[in-house]
Amino acid sequence: MNTTTVPLTKYGAELLKQELHQLKTKERRSVIDAISEARSHGDLSENAEYDAAKERQAFVEGRIAELESKLSTAQIIDPMTLDAEGRVVFASTVDLEDLDSGQKVSYQIVGLDEADLKLSKVSVTSPIARALIGKYAGDVVEVQAPSGPREYEILEVRYI
């Protein structure tokens, strides 16, 4: 089992807790009901519903164990309480300008489970986050993007 701490934002931890609650209170019950229903159909050796329900049960129980493990080893970070003196750190939101296109973007650096580019949340392990960590507003960073190296200027670092 992984005993190292996993960084999570406060929001990310809440999402995992909600998913865990849903799995334990609704999904687990629904799988048990599906297994009971399939058992009532007789011969389990050729019962596709039973096999599917048992597979679903294995997935649900595996996910519950995974979430419980992550939450038990999580280091929950509330960006509002950070005092990183303007440095880019885990959970901070960074406003950037692409020096080639002039396009401005904002990203929050989050844990692997929270990353969602559509929500401007990038994983702490992503190339852009690795380039930004430890830098300050005014710094220029080079990021190895799939399309080649890109240069960004850090416009502002926020802890929101």
Secondary structure, 3 states (H helix, E strand, C coil): CCCCCEEEEHHHHHHHHHHHHHHHHHHHHHHHHHHHHHHCCCCCCCCHHHHHHHHHHHHHHHHHHHHHHHHHHEEEECHHHCCCCCECCCCCEEEEEECCCCCEEEEEEECCCCCEHHHCEEECCCHHHHHHCCCECCCEEEEEECCEEEEEEEEEEECC
